[in-house]
Amino acid sequence: MAKTALTFNEGDTSRIIEMAWEDRTPFDAIERLYGLNESAVIDFMRANMKPSSFRMWRKRVVNRATKHVARREPGVKRAYCPTQYKH
């Protein structure tokens, strides 16, 4: 939780919020990239979103198997849809 006290730049803040909203991006990926575990991401989202948006996000991600690597189907090896990022 001490990690949430750190200040992220605007780009990192935006990317963390985007990753947290993405169904297929597990909390483990956010932790690997930004050092925020699941509870720290929750605190981060609470601090950086309007209360109504935070409640909507929490309702969406609670118990969502794709947000937790351990609860994913074994065949899912990626964190995003192959067509999500167009180059």
PDB file of N, CA, C and O in Angstrom:
ATOM      1  N   MET A   1       0.815  -1.180   0.000  1.00  0.00           N
ATOM      2  CA  MET A   1       0.000   0.000   0.000  1.00  0.00           C
ATOM      3  C   MET A   1       0.869   1.257   0.000  1.00  0.00           C
ATOM      4  O   MET A   1       0.398   2.320  -0.407  1.00  0.00           O
ATOM      5  N   ALA A   2       2.086   1.167   0.432  1.00  0.00           N
ATOM      6  CA  ALA A   2       2.964   2.325   0.444  1.00  0.00           C
ATOM      7  C   ALA A   2       3.230   2.818  -0.977  1.00  0.00           C
ATOM      8  O   ALA A   2       3.526   3.996  -1.178  1.00  0.00           O
ATOM      9  N   LYS A   3       3.127   1.925  -1.963  1.00  0.00           N
ATOM     10  CA  LYS A   3       3.391   2.280  -3.349  1.00  0.00           C
ATOM     11  C   LYS A   3       2.380   3.300  -3.870  1.00  0.00           C
ATOM     12  O   LYS A   3       2.718   4.089  -4.752  1.00  0.00           O
ATOM     13  N   THR A   4       1.155   3.307  -3.353  1.00  0.00           N
ATOM     14  CA  THR A   4       0.151   4.258  -3.819  1.00  0.00           C
ATOM     15  C   THR A   4       0.507   5.674  -3.409  1.00  0.00           C
ATOM     16  O   THR A   4      -0.019   6.628  -3.982  1.00  0.00           O
ATOM     17  N   ALA A   5       1.386   5.833  -2.433  1.00  0.00           N
ATOM     18  CA  ALA A   5       1.816   7.158  -2.012  1.00  0.00           C
ATOM     19  C   ALA A   5       2.742   7.780  -3.058  1.00  0.00           C
ATOM     20  O   ALA A   5       2.921   8.998  -3.077  1.00  0.00           O
ATOM     21  N   LEU A   6       3.330   6.954  -3.927  1.00  0.00           N
ATOM     22  CA  LEU A   6       4.184   7.469  -4.980  1.00  0.00           C
ATOM     23  C   LEU A   6       3.341   8.219  -6.001  1.00  0.00           C
ATOM     24  O   LEU A   6       2.166   7.916  -6.208  1.00  0.00           O
ATOM     25  N   THR A   7       3.955   9.184  -6.620  1.00  0.00           N
ATOM     26  CA  THR A   7       3.270   9.953  -7.643  1.00  0.00           C
ATOM     27  C   THR A   7       3.652   9.403  -9.007  1.00  0.00           C
ATOM     28  O   THR A   7       4.833   9.298  -9.341  1.00  0.00           O
ATOM     29  N   PHE A   8       2.647   9.055  -9.783  1.00  0.00           N
ATOM     30  CA  PHE A   8       2.874   8.596 -11.147  1.00  0.00           C
ATOM     31  C   PHE A   8       2.646   9.771 -12.081  1.00  0.00           C
ATOM     32  O   PHE A   8       1.820  10.641 -11.801  1.00  0.00           O
ATOM     33  N   ASN A   9       3.373   9.800 -13.186  1.00  0.00           N
ATOM     34  CA  ASN A   9       3.136  10.868 -14.146  1.00  0.00           C
ATOM     35  C   ASN A   9       1.773  10.648 -14.818  1.00  0.00           C
ATOM     36  O   ASN A   9       1.155   9.597 -14.652  1.00  0.00           O
ATOM     37  N   GLU A  10       1.327  11.625 -15.558  1.00  0.00           N
ATOM     38  CA  GLU A  10      -0.008  11.569 -16.156  1.00  0.00           C
ATOM     39  C   GLU A  10      -0.180  10.374 -17.093  1.00  0.00           C
ATOM     40  O   GLU A  10      -1.237   9.743 -17.118  1.00  0.00           O
ATOM     41  N   GLY A  11       0.865  10.068 -17.861  1.00  0.00           N
ATOM     42  CA  GLY A  11       0.808   8.927 -18.775  1.00  0.00           C
ATOM     43  C   GLY A  11       0.681   7.606 -18.033  1.00  0.00           C
ATOM     44  O   GLY A  11      -0.121   6.754 -18.415  1.00  0.00           O
ATOM     45  N   ASP A  12       1.470   7.427 -16.970  1.00  0.00           N
ATOM     46  CA  ASP A  12       1.404   6.194 -16.183  1.00  0.00           C
ATOM     47  C   ASP A  12       0.058   6.072 -15.471  1.00  0.00           C
ATOM     48  O   ASP A  12      -0.523   4.988 -15.414  1.00  0.00           O
ATOM     49  N   THR A  13      -0.436   7.187 -14.930  1.00  0.00           N
ATOM     50  CA  THR A  13      -1.739   7.167 -14.260  1.00  0.00           C
ATOM     51  C   THR A  13      -2.820   6.744 -15.239  1.00  0.00           C
ATOM     52  O   THR A  13      -3.664   5.908 -14.916  1.00  0.00           O
ATOM     53  N   SER A  14      -2.796   7.312 -16.422  1.00  0.00           N
ATOM     54  CA  SER A  14      -3.781   6.964 -17.446  1.00  0.00           C
ATOM     55  C   SER A  14      -3.677   5.493 -17.822  1.00  0.00           C
ATOM     56  O   SER A  14      -4.694   4.814 -17.963  1.00  0.00           O
ATOM     57  N   ARG A  15      -2.453   4.997 -17.986  1.00  0.00           N
ATOM     58  CA  ARG A  15      -2.251   3.594 -18.389  1.00  0.00           C
ATOM     59  C   ARG A  15      -2.682   2.639 -17.282  1.00  0.00           C
ATOM     60  O   ARG A  15      -3.269   1.598 -17.576  1.00  0.00           O
ATOM     61  N   ILE A  16      -2.410   2.959 -16.030  1.00  0.00           N
ATOM     62  CA  ILE A  16      -2.838   2.100 -14.918  1.00  0.00           C
ATOM     63  C   ILE A  16      -4.368   2.020 -14.895  1.00  0.00           C
ATOM     64  O   ILE A  16      -4.934   0.937 -14.744  1.00  0.00           O
ATOM     65  N   ILE A  17      -5.024   3.157 -15.045  1.00  0.00           N
ATOM     66  CA  ILE A  17      -6.499   3.166 -15.053  1.00  0.00           C
ATOM     67  C   ILE A  17      -7.015   2.359 -16.237  1.00  0.00           C
ATOM     68  O   ILE A  17      -7.963   1.587 -16.092  1.00  0.00           O
ATOM     69  N   GLU A  18      -6.408   2.528 -17.399  1.00  0.00           N
ATOM     70  CA  GLU A  18      -6.820   1.777 -18.584  1.00  0.00           C
ATOM     71  C   GLU A  18      -6.660   0.273 -18.360  1.00  0.00           C
ATOM     72  O   GLU A  18      -7.561  -0.506 -18.671  1.00  0.00           O
ATOM     73  N   MET A  19      -5.511  -0.127 -17.821  1.00  0.00           N
ATOM     74  CA  MET A  19      -5.268  -1.546 -17.572  1.00  0.00           C
ATOM     75  C   MET A  19      -6.247  -2.106 -16.546  1.00  0.00           C
ATOM     76  O   MET A  19      -6.703  -3.242 -16.674  1.00  0.00           O
ATOM     77  N   ALA A  20      -6.568  -1.316 -15.535  1.00  0.00           N
ATOM     78  CA  ALA A  20      -7.508  -1.770 -14.507  1.00  0.00           C
ATOM     79  C   ALA A  20      -8.904  -1.966 -15.086  1.00  0.00           C
ATOM     80  O   ALA A  20      -9.623  -2.870 -14.659  1.00  0.00           O
ATOM     81  N   TRP A  21      -9.299  -1.143 -16.044  1.00  0.00           N
ATOM     82  CA  TRP A  21     -10.612  -1.264 -16.675  1.00  0.00           C
ATOM     83  C   TRP A  21     -10.676  -2.425 -17.657  1.00  0.00           C
ATOM     84  O   TRP A  21     -11.749  -2.991 -17.867  1.00  0.00           O
ATOM     85  N   GLU A  22      -9.546  -2.791 -18.263  1.00  0.00           N
ATOM     86  CA  GLU A  22      -9.539  -3.860 -19.255  1.00  0.00           C
ATOM     87  C   GLU A  22      -9.854  -5.203 -18.595  1.00  0.00           C
ATOM     88  O   GLU A  22      -9.231  -5.589 -17.606  1.00  0.00           O
ATOM     89  N   ASP A  23     -10.817  -5.890 -19.154  1.00  0.00           N
ATOM     90  CA  ASP A  23     -11.229  -7.176 -18.590  1.00  0.00           C
ATOM     91  C   ASP A  23     -10.116  -8.211 -18.613  1.00  0.00           C
ATOM     92  O   ASP A  23      -9.970  -8.983 -17.666  1.00  0.00           O
ATOM     93  N   ARG A  24      -9.342  -8.236 -19.669  1.00  0.00           N
ATOM     94  CA  ARG A  24      -8.344  -9.291 -19.838  1.00  0.00           C
ATOM     95  C   ARG A  24      -6.986  -8.980 -19.221  1.00  0.00           C
ATOM     96  O   ARG A  24      -6.093  -9.826 -19.252  1.00  0.00           O
ATOM     97  N   THR A  25      -6.816  -7.805 -18.670  1.00  0.00           N
ATOM     98  CA  THR A  25      -5.535  -7.458 -18.045  1.00  0.00           C
ATOM     99  C   THR A  25      -5.599  -7.812 -16.562  1.00  0.00           C
ATOM    100  O   THR A  25      -6.336  -7.181 -15.806  1.00  0.00           O
ATOM    101  N   PRO A  26      -4.831  -8.817 -16.143  1.00  0.00           N
ATOM    102  CA  PRO A  26      -4.872  -9.222 -14.731  1.00  0.00           C
ATOM    103  C   PRO A  26      -4.153  -8.222 -13.827  1.00  0.00           C
ATOM    104  O   PRO A  26      -3.283  -7.471 -14.267  1.00  0.00           O
ATOM    105  N   PHE A  27      -4.534  -8.235 -12.576  1.00  0.00           N
ATOM    106  CA  PHE A  27      -3.868  -7.385 -11.588  1.00  0.00           C
ATOM    107  C   PHE A  27      -2.379  -7.696 -11.533  1.00  0.00           C
ATOM    108  O   PHE A  27      -1.570  -6.811 -11.255  1.00  0.00           O
ATOM    109  N   ASP A  28      -2.010  -8.949 -11.797  1.00  0.00           N
ATOM    110  CA  ASP A  28      -0.601  -9.340 -11.781  1.00  0.00           C
ATOM    111  C   ASP A  28       0.214  -8.555 -12.807  1.00  0.00           C
ATOM    112  O   ASP A  28       1.371  -8.220 -12.550  1.00  0.00           O
ATOM    113  N   ALA A  29      -0.374  -8.259 -13.960  1.00  0.00           N
ATOM    114  CA  ALA A  29       0.331  -7.486 -14.990  1.00  0.00           C
ATOM    115  C   ALA A  29       0.567  -6.055 -14.517  1.00  0.00           C
ATOM    116  O   ALA A  29       1.630  -5.487 -14.766  1.00  0.00           O
ATOM    117  N   ILE A  30      -0.408  -5.474 -13.842  1.00  0.00           N
ATOM    118  CA  ILE A  30      -0.257  -4.120 -13.306  1.00  0.00           C
ATOM    119  C   ILE A  30       0.831  -4.107 -12.233  1.00  0.00           C
ATOM    120  O   ILE A  30       1.635  -3.179 -12.154  1.00  0.00           O
ATOM    121  N   GLU A  31       0.839  -5.142 -11.422  1.00  0.00           N
ATOM    122  CA  GLU A  31       1.866  -5.225 -10.373  1.00  0.00           C
ATOM    123  C   GLU A  31       3.257  -5.366 -10.988  1.00  0.00           C
ATOM    124  O   GLU A  31       4.208  -4.731 -10.533  1.00  0.00           O
ATOM    125  N   ARG A  32       3.372  -6.196 -12.020  1.00  0.00           N
ATOM    126  CA  ARG A  32       4.661  -6.396 -12.682  1.00  0.00           C
ATOM    127  C   ARG A  32       5.186  -5.093 -13.288  1.00  0.00           C
ATOM    128  O   ARG A  32       6.378  -4.801 -13.195  1.00  0.00           O
ATOM    129  N   LEU A  33       4.295  -4.308 -13.911  1.00  0.00           N
ATOM    130  CA  LEU A  33       4.731  -3.087 -14.583  1.00  0.00           C
ATOM    131  C   LEU A  33       4.876  -1.883 -13.657  1.00  0.00           C
ATOM    132  O   LEU A  33       5.783  -1.069 -13.829  1.00  0.00           O
ATOM    133  N   TYR A  34       3.978  -1.771 -12.671  1.00  0.00           N
ATOM    134  CA  TYR A  34       3.942  -0.553 -11.861  1.00  0.00           C
ATOM    135  C   TYR A  34       4.138  -0.784 -10.362  1.00  0.00           C
ATOM    136  O   TYR A  34       4.200   0.175  -9.592  1.00  0.00           O
ATOM    137  N   GLY A  35       4.236  -2.042  -9.944  1.00  0.00           N
ATOM    138  CA  GLY A  35       4.479  -2.329  -8.534  1.00  0.00           C
ATOM    139  C   GLY A  35       3.261  -2.179  -7.638  1.00  0.00           C
ATOM    140  O   GLY A  35       3.400  -2.101  -6.418  1.00  0.00           O
ATOM    141  N   LEU A  36       2.065  -2.136  -8.226  1.00  0.00           N
ATOM    142  CA  LEU A  36       0.830  -1.999  -7.444  1.00  0.00           C
ATOM    143  C   LEU A  36       0.113  -3.339  -7.394  1.00  0.00           C
ATOM    144  O   LEU A  36      -0.329  -3.846  -8.425  1.00  0.00           O
ATOM    145  N   ASN A  37      -0.007  -3.919  -6.199  1.00  0.00           N
ATOM    146  CA  ASN A  37      -0.763  -5.165  -6.087  1.00  0.00           C
ATOM    147  C   ASN A  37      -2.260  -4.844  -6.156  1.00  0.00           C
ATOM    148  O   ASN A  37      -2.639  -3.680  -6.285  1.00  0.00           O
ATOM    149  N   GLU A  38      -3.096  -5.855  -6.072  1.00  0.00           N
ATOM    150  CA  GLU A  38      -4.538  -5.651  -6.245  1.00  0.00           C
ATOM    151  C   GLU A  38      -5.111  -4.617  -5.279  1.00  0.00           C
ATOM    152  O   GLU A  38      -5.869  -3.740  -5.694  1.00  0.00           O
ATOM    153  N   SER A  39      -4.762  -4.706  -4.011  1.00  0.00           N
ATOM    154  CA  SER A  39      -5.309  -3.743  -3.045  1.00  0.00           C
ATOM    155  C   SER A  39      -4.778  -2.332  -3.307  1.00  0.00           C
ATOM    156  O   SER A  39      -5.490  -1.352  -3.085  1.00  0.00           O
ATOM    157  N   ALA A  40      -3.545  -2.226  -3.772  1.00  0.00           N
ATOM    158  CA  ALA A  40      -2.996  -0.911  -4.113  1.00  0.00           C
ATOM    159  C   ALA A  40      -3.671  -0.340  -5.354  1.00  0.00           C
ATOM    160  O   ALA A  40      -3.877   0.870  -5.443  1.00  0.00           O
ATOM    161  N   VAL A  41      -4.020  -1.205  -6.321  1.00  0.00           N
ATOM    162  CA  VAL A  41      -4.744  -0.745  -7.505  1.00  0.00           C
ATOM    163  C   VAL A  41      -6.117  -0.222  -7.096  1.00  0.00           C
ATOM    164  O   VAL A  41      -6.570   0.802  -7.606  1.00  0.00           O
ATOM    165  N   ILE A  42      -6.770  -0.914  -6.188  1.00  0.00           N
ATOM    166  CA  ILE A  42      -8.079  -0.467  -5.699  1.00  0.00           C
ATOM    167  C   ILE A  42      -7.945   0.911  -5.054  1.00  0.00           C
ATOM    168  O   ILE A  42      -8.747   1.803  -5.327  1.00  0.00           O
ATOM    169  N   ASP A  43      -6.941   1.088  -4.204  1.00  0.00           N
ATOM    170  CA  ASP A  43      -6.705   2.395  -3.576  1.00  0.00           C
ATOM    171  C   ASP A  43      -6.380   3.455  -4.623  1.00  0.00           C
ATOM    172  O   ASP A  43      -6.859   4.586  -4.542  1.00  0.00           O
ATOM    173  N   PHE A  44      -5.566   3.084  -5.602  1.00  0.00           N
ATOM    174  CA  PHE A  44      -5.182   3.994  -6.673  1.00  0.00           C
ATOM    175  C   PHE A  44      -6.411   4.437  -7.465  1.00  0.00           C
ATOM    176  O   PHE A  44      -6.580   5.622  -7.753  1.00  0.00           O
ATOM    177  N   MET A  45      -7.257   3.485  -7.809  1.00  0.00           N
ATOM    178  CA  MET A  45      -8.470   3.799  -8.573  1.00  0.00           C
ATOM    179  C   MET A  45      -9.400   4.692  -7.751  1.00  0.00           C
ATOM    180  O   MET A  45      -9.987   5.633  -8.284  1.00  0.00           O
ATOM    181  N   ARG A  46      -9.532   4.405  -6.480  1.00  0.00           N
ATOM    182  CA  ARG A  46     -10.385   5.226  -5.606  1.00  0.00           C
ATOM    183  C   ARG A  46      -9.879   6.675  -5.569  1.00  0.00           C
ATOM    184  O   ARG A  46     -10.671   7.617  -5.574  1.00  0.00           O
ATOM    185  N   ALA A  47      -8.564   6.837  -5.531  1.00  0.00           N
ATOM    186  CA  ALA A  47      -7.973   8.168  -5.430  1.00  0.00           C
ATOM    187  C   ALA A  47      -8.007   8.939  -6.757  1.00  0.00           C
ATOM    188  O   ALA A  47      -7.955  10.169  -6.756  1.00  0.00           O
ATOM    189  N   ASN A  48      -8.093   8.228  -7.880  1.00  0.00           N
ATOM    190  CA  ASN A  48      -7.975   8.877  -9.178  1.00  0.00           C
ATOM    191  C   ASN A  48      -9.246   8.876 -10.019  1.00  0.00           C
ATOM    192  O   ASN A  48      -9.219   9.256 -11.190  1.00  0.00           O
ATOM    193  N   MET A  49     -10.344   8.457  -9.433  1.00  0.00           N
ATOM    194  CA  MET A  49     -11.613   8.426 -10.167  1.00  0.00           C
ATOM    195  C   MET A  49     -12.703   9.110  -9.366  1.00  0.00           C
ATOM    196  O   MET A  49     -12.601   9.262  -8.148  1.00  0.00           O
ATOM    197  N   LYS A  50     -13.749   9.521 -10.070  1.00  0.00           N
ATOM    198  CA  LYS A  50     -14.922  10.043  -9.374  1.00  0.00           C
ATOM    199  C   LYS A  50     -15.533   8.885  -8.590  1.00  0.00           C
ATOM    200  O   LYS A  50     -15.418   7.735  -9.013  1.00  0.00           O
ATOM    201  N   PRO A  51     -16.177   9.159  -7.464  1.00  0.00           N
ATOM    202  CA  PRO A  51     -16.763   8.078  -6.662  1.00  0.00           C
ATOM    203  C   PRO A  51     -17.720   7.177  -7.451  1.00  0.00           C
ATOM    204  O   PRO A  51     -17.696   5.958  -7.277  1.00  0.00           O
ATOM    205  N   SER A  52     -18.547   7.748  -8.300  1.00  0.00           N
ATOM    206  CA  SER A  52     -19.494   6.923  -9.070  1.00  0.00           C
ATOM    207  C   SER A  52     -18.761   6.027 -10.063  1.00  0.00           C
ATOM    208  O   SER A  52     -19.158   4.880 -10.267  1.00  0.00           O
ATOM    209  N   SER A  53     -17.698   6.534 -10.680  1.00  0.00           N
ATOM    210  CA  SER A  53     -16.900   5.722 -11.612  1.00  0.00           C
ATOM    211  C   SER A  53     -16.171   4.612 -10.868  1.00  0.00           C
ATOM    212  O   SER A  53     -16.077   3.487 -11.359  1.00  0.00           O
ATOM    213  N   PHE A  54     -15.658   4.927  -9.690  1.00  0.00           N
ATOM    214  CA  PHE A  54     -14.982   3.912  -8.881  1.00  0.00           C
ATOM    215  C   PHE A  54     -15.949   2.791  -8.514  1.00  0.00           C
ATOM    216  O   PHE A  54     -15.604   1.616  -8.636  1.00  0.00           O
ATOM    217  N   ARG A  55     -17.154   3.139  -8.067  1.00  0.00           N
ATOM    218  CA  ARG A  55     -18.146   2.114  -7.713  1.00  0.00           C
ATOM    219  C   ARG A  55     -18.496   1.243  -8.923  1.00  0.00           C
ATOM    220  O   ARG A  55     -18.634   0.026  -8.797  1.00  0.00           O
ATOM    221  N   MET A  56     -18.637   1.864 -10.081  1.00  0.00           N
ATOM    222  CA  MET A  56     -18.942   1.114 -11.304  1.00  0.00           C
ATOM    223  C   MET A  56     -17.797   0.156 -11.633  1.00  0.00           C
ATOM    224  O   MET A  56     -18.040  -0.994 -11.999  1.00  0.00           O
ATOM    225  N   TRP A  57     -16.552   0.622 -11.505  1.00  0.00           N
ATOM    226  CA  TRP A  57     -15.395  -0.222 -11.782  1.00  0.00           C
ATOM    227  C   TRP A  57     -15.326  -1.391 -10.807  1.00  0.00           C
ATOM    228  O   TRP A  57     -15.103  -2.531 -11.215  1.00  0.00           O
ATOM    229  N   ARG A  58     -15.520  -1.108  -9.505  1.00  0.00           N
ATOM    230  CA  ARG A  58     -15.454  -2.169  -8.496  1.00  0.00           C
ATOM    231  C   ARG A  58     -16.518  -3.230  -8.756  1.00  0.00           C
ATOM    232  O   ARG A  58     -16.254  -4.427  -8.650  1.00  0.00           O
ATOM    233  N   LYS A  59     -17.709  -2.782  -9.093  1.00  0.00           N
ATOM    234  CA  LYS A  59     -18.792  -3.724  -9.388  1.00  0.00           C
ATOM    235  C   LYS A  59     -18.412  -4.602 -10.580  1.00  0.00           C
ATOM    236  O   LYS A  59     -18.737  -5.788 -10.620  1.00  0.00           O
ATOM    237  N   ARG A  60     -17.729  -4.008 -11.539  1.00  0.00           N
ATOM    238  CA  ARG A  60     -17.344  -4.731 -12.753  1.00  0.00           C
ATOM    239  C   ARG A  60     -16.242  -5.763 -12.488  1.00  0.00           C
ATOM    240  O   ARG A  60     -16.299  -6.869 -13.026  1.00  0.00           O
ATOM    241  N   VAL A  61     -15.253  -5.426 -11.679  1.00  0.00           N
ATOM    242  CA  VAL A  61     -14.091  -6.315 -11.533  1.00  0.00           C
ATOM    243  C   VAL A  61     -14.174  -7.293 -10.366  1.00  0.00           C
ATOM    244  O   VAL A  61     -13.405  -8.254 -10.320  1.00  0.00           O
ATOM    245  N   VAL A  62     -15.080  -7.075  -9.432  1.00  0.00           N
ATOM    246  CA  VAL A  62     -15.135  -7.968  -8.278  1.00  0.00           C
ATOM    247  C   VAL A  62     -15.450  -9.396  -8.741  1.00  0.00           C
ATOM    248  O   VAL A  62     -16.410  -9.627  -9.476  1.00  0.00           O
ATOM    249  N   ASN A  63     -14.642 -10.324  -8.304  1.00  0.00           N
ATOM    250  CA  ASN A  63     -14.782 -11.751  -8.628  1.00  0.00           C
ATOM    251  C   ASN A  63     -14.672 -12.069 -10.119  1.00  0.00           C
ATOM    252  O   ASN A  63     -15.094 -13.145 -10.544  1.00  0.00           O
ATOM    253  N   ARG A  64     -14.120 -11.167 -10.916  1.00  0.00           N
ATOM    254  CA  ARG A  64     -13.938 -11.425 -12.350  1.00  0.00           C
ATOM    255  C   ARG A  64     -12.704 -12.306 -12.515  1.00  0.00           C
ATOM    256  O   ARG A  64     -11.592 -11.906 -12.170  1.00  0.00           O
ATOM    257  N   ALA A  65     -12.910 -13.494 -13.040  1.00  0.00           N
ATOM    258  CA  ALA A  65     -11.815 -14.465 -13.155  1.00  0.00           C
ATOM    259  C   ALA A  65     -10.678 -13.961 -14.034  1.00  0.00           C
ATOM    260  O   ALA A  65      -9.519 -14.288 -13.775  1.00  0.00           O
ATOM    261  N   THR A  66     -10.974 -13.176 -15.062  1.00  0.00           N
ATOM    262  CA  THR A  66      -9.913 -12.725 -15.962  1.00  0.00           C
ATOM    263  C   THR A  66      -8.987 -11.705 -15.321  1.00  0.00           C
ATOM    264  O   THR A  66      -7.905 -11.455 -15.852  1.00  0.00           O
ATOM    265  N   LYS A  67      -9.372 -11.107 -14.201  1.00  0.00           N
ATOM    266  CA  LYS A  67      -8.510 -10.143 -13.520  1.00  0.00           C
ATOM    267  C   LYS A  67      -7.535 -10.830 -12.567  1.00  0.00           C
ATOM    268  O   LYS A  67      -6.691 -10.167 -11.964  1.00  0.00           O
ATOM    269  N   HIS A  68      -7.641 -12.145 -12.426  1.00  0.00           N
ATOM    270  CA  HIS A  68      -6.788 -12.901 -11.511  1.00  0.00           C
ATOM    271  C   HIS A  68      -6.187 -14.073 -12.264  1.00  0.00           C
ATOM    272  O   HIS A  68      -6.911 -14.977 -12.679  1.00  0.00           O
ATOM    273  N   VAL A  69      -4.885 -14.073 -12.445  1.00  0.00           N
ATOM    274  CA  VAL A  69      -4.209 -15.109 -13.212  1.00  0.00           C
ATOM    275  C   VAL A  69      -4.520 -16.500 -12.667  1.00  0.00           C
ATOM    276  O   VAL A  69      -4.735 -17.427 -13.447  1.00  0.00           O
ATOM    277  N   ALA A  70      -4.549 -16.660 -11.373  1.00  0.00           N
ATOM    278  CA  ALA A  70      -4.777 -17.973 -10.772  1.00  0.00           C
ATOM    279  C   ALA A  70      -6.179 -18.511 -11.083  1.00  0.00           C
ATOM    280  O   ALA A  70      -6.390 -19.723 -11.049  1.00  0.00           O
ATOM    281  N   ARG A  71      -7.127 -17.640 -11.380  1.00  0.00           N
ATOM    282  CA  ARG A  71      -8.494 -18.079 -11.641  1.00  0.00           C
ATOM    283  C   ARG A  71      -8.834 -18.139 -13.126  1.00  0.00           C
ATOM    284  O   ARG A  71      -9.964 -18.468 -13.489  1.00  0.00           O
ATOM    285  N   ARG A  72      -7.879 -17.827 -13.978  1.00  0.00           N
ATOM    286  CA  ARG A  72      -8.096 -17.865 -15.424  1.00  0.00           C
ATOM    287  C   ARG A  72      -8.093 -19.293 -15.941  1.00  0.00           C
ATOM    288  O   ARG A  72      -7.551 -20.203 -15.313  1.00  0.00           O
ATOM    289  N   GLU A  73      -8.709 -19.463 -17.095  1.00  0.00           N
ATOM    290  CA  GLU A  73      -8.621 -20.755 -17.767  1.00  0.00           C
ATOM    291  C   GLU A  73      -7.164 -20.957 -18.182  1.00  0.00           C
ATOM    292  O   GLU A  73      -6.509 -20.008 -18.614  1.00  0.00           O
ATOM    293  N   PRO A  74      -6.652 -22.176 -18.056  1.00  0.00           N
ATOM    294  CA  PRO A  74      -5.232 -22.415 -18.348  1.00  0.00           C
ATOM    295  C   PRO A  74      -4.812 -22.046 -19.765  1.00  0.00           C
ATOM    296  O   PRO A  74      -3.645 -21.725 -19.987  1.00  0.00           O
ATOM    297  N   GLY A  75      -5.725 -22.083 -20.727  1.00  0.00           N
ATOM    298  CA  GLY A  75      -5.381 -21.789 -22.115  1.00  0.00           C
ATOM    299  C   GLY A  75      -5.172 -20.316 -22.412  1.00  0.00           C
ATOM    300  O   GLY A  75      -4.645 -19.978 -23.473  1.00  0.00           O
ATOM    301  N   VAL A  76      -5.565 -19.430 -21.513  1.00  0.00           N
ATOM    302  CA  VAL A  76      -5.426 -17.989 -21.748  1.00  0.00           C
ATOM    303  C   VAL A  76      -4.029 -17.549 -21.335  1.00  0.00           C
ATOM    304  O   VAL A  76      -3.701 -17.527 -20.149  1.00  0.00           O
ATOM    305  N   LYS A  77      -3.216 -17.201 -22.314  1.00  0.00           N
ATOM    306  CA  LYS A  77      -1.824 -16.825 -22.047  1.00  0.00           C
ATOM    307  C   LYS A  77      -1.565 -15.339 -22.286  1.00  0.00           C
ATOM    308  O   LYS A  77      -0.467 -14.858 -22.004  1.00  0.00           O
ATOM    309  N   ARG A  78      -2.545 -14.608 -22.795  1.00  0.00           N
ATOM    310  CA  ARG A  78      -2.342 -13.202 -23.118  1.00  0.00           C
ATOM    311  C   ARG A  78      -3.150 -12.328 -22.170  1.00  0.00           C
ATOM    312  O   ARG A  78      -4.062 -12.802 -21.493  1.00  0.00           O
ATOM    313  N   ALA A  79      -2.803 -11.049 -22.131  1.00  0.00           N
ATOM    314  CA  ALA A  79      -3.497 -10.110 -21.249  1.00  0.00           C
ATOM    315  C   ALA A  79      -4.472  -9.239 -22.009  1.00  0.00           C
ATOM    316  O   ALA A  79      -5.212  -8.469 -21.396  1.00  0.00           O
ATOM    317  N   TYR A  80      -4.492  -9.341 -23.344  1.00  0.00           N
ATOM    318  CA  TYR A  80      -5.386  -8.497 -24.126  1.00  0.00           C
ATOM    319  C   TYR A  80      -5.779  -9.215 -25.405  1.00  0.00           C
ATOM    320  O   TYR A  80      -5.142 -10.191 -25.802  1.00  0.00           O
ATOM    321  N   CYS A  81      -6.812  -8.734 -26.036  1.00  0.00           N
ATOM    322  CA  CYS A  81      -7.281  -9.266 -27.306  1.00  0.00           C
ATOM    323  C   CYS A  81      -6.237  -8.937 -28.388  1.00  0.00           C
ATOM    324  O   CYS A  81      -5.703  -7.828 -28.395  1.00  0.00           O
ATOM    325  N   PRO A  82      -5.938  -9.871 -29.296  1.00  0.00           N
ATOM    326  CA  PRO A  82      -4.922  -9.620 -30.315  1.00  0.00           C
ATOM    327  C   PRO A  82      -5.219  -8.401 -31.198  1.00  0.00           C
ATOM    328  O   PRO A  82      -4.292  -7.794 -31.735  1.00  0.00           O
ATOM    329  N   THR A  83      -6.476  -8.042 -31.352  1.00  0.00           N
ATOM    330  CA  THR A  83      -6.813  -6.900 -32.203  1.00  0.00           C
ATOM    331  C   THR A  83      -6.969  -5.606 -31.415  1.00  0.00           C
ATOM    332  O   THR A  83      -7.314  -4.575 -31.992  1.00  0.00           O
ATOM    333  N   GLN A  84      -6.722  -5.638 -30.108  1.00  0.00           N
ATOM    334  CA  GLN A  84      -6.919  -4.463 -29.268  1.00  0.00           C
ATOM    335  C   GLN A  84      -5.975  -3.322 -29.610  1.00  0.00           C
ATOM    336  O   GLN A  84      -6.395  -2.167 -29.671  1.00  0.00           O
ATOM    337  N   TYR A  85      -4.716  -3.631 -29.830  1.00  0.00           N
ATOM    338  CA  TYR A  85      -3.716  -2.606 -30.125  1.00  0.00           C
ATOM    339  C   TYR A  85      -3.364  -2.658 -31.591  1.00  0.00           C
ATOM    340  O   TYR A  85      -2.689  -3.583 -32.042  1.00  0.00           O
ATOM    341  N   LYS A  86      -3.808  -1.690 -32.322  1.00  0.00           N
ATOM    342  CA  LYS A  86      -3.549  -1.649 -33.765  1.00  0.00           C
ATOM    343  C   LYS A  86      -2.273  -0.862 -34.012  1.00  0.00           C
ATOM    344  O   LYS A  86      -2.106   0.235 -33.479  1.00  0.00           O
ATOM    345  N   HIS A  87      -1.390  -1.403 -34.800  1.00  0.00           N
ATOM    346  CA  HIS A  87      -0.105  -0.744 -35.077  1.00  0.00           C
ATOM    347  C   HIS A  87      -0.069  -0.194 -36.471  1.00  0.00           C
ATOM    348  O   HIS A  87       0.933   0.394 -36.877  1.00  0.00           O
TER     349      HIS A  87
END
